């Protein structure tokens, strides 16, 4: 394809296919073509081979449940250090052709290849082939005028696909694509757009600019510009600051069955995970929390939130509502943990039809102040009241010469 006519700017998005499993297969070729999951150390699937997906296995499913629907499953423990090496080598291959590379997550990156070769498609295919040949894994690659469309393209054909969305082909890809498939549009925004009859990305793209500005928060105008072919979101090559998931855990002694204590520990994890998400400009749609018994047995609950959030009190309320689903007062517990995932760019508070956005904006401003105080005076200078009874946090005492304060107005979620 002719570079000047098809793409004035060329961005690629590389997405590893079932990355953790793919790395395991590369290290042990005997696993190739078989039903494999990683996550044996937690008894929960963290990655799933395409062969296992075809049998109905999904990420996050407990191993005991997987064995019922897929008896031939091969369960391996995760080797995160090895996955990190594969990731670094993949990014280094991309950097052979451009210095403008954004490490979006351990298995994803964006890269600007504008003016890097006579044919962007040939160059993209060369990068893909080198990654797969040298590392023994497969990746799917999207090539488009900007980050949002490149991410659409990389998801279009999996595994091991290469999809090009040139400026004159955007409508062909977006007209039948659900609007919620666009990077940055979560369930709440999808529901809001549906009330205006917008169900596909193509319908969103074709709304007039004045309507977008009047109806949605300003970051959605930038997103609308991207799916109309403009390049708005820059590629940040300064270093990795995005994550697919954020996990916070803690172990304590002696083991306990105190519900109040365990909820306070989970509250601390929610605060820490959300603080990190806000630092990275992210919001979460899903999270899981676990209790680990004295005899090292994990009991876990996964929850989908009604809307994306970076506010810990939203997560804490959901934990309170579902805690008894996994808590047994007759057992003793030695650790707790929380993982937030399905992370999206935090585009701010969306306008809504129900008056909730004004309340959310006030909470958001309080969290900004809390983040500034933590940065200035140290971790948890200000904390949620629901975290007060956590172990070893020394809440309410003098730390670094400063008094610590609980914020019951947003922390009291019982």
Secondary structure, DSSP 8 states (H G I E B T S, - for coil): --HHHH-SS-EEEEEETTHHHHHHHHH-GGGTTS-EEE-TTTTB-SEE-HHHHTTT--TT-BHHHHHHH-TT-EEE---HHHHHHHHHHHHHHHTTT-S-EEEEETTEEEEE-TTSSS-HHHHHHHHHHHHHHHHS--EEEEEESSHHHHHHHHHHSTTT-EEEE-GGGHHHHHTTSBGGGSTT--HHHHHHHHHTT--BHHHHHTS-HHHHHHHS-HHHHHHHHHHTT---S----S-----SEEEEEEEEEEEE--HHHHHHHHHHHHHHHHHHHHHTTEEEEEEEEEEEETTS-EEEEEEEEEEEE--HHHHHHHHHHHGGGT--TTS-EEEEEEEEEEEEE-------SSSHHHHHHHHHHHHHHHHHHHHHH-TTSEEEGGGTT-TT--TTS-BTTB--EEEHHHH---
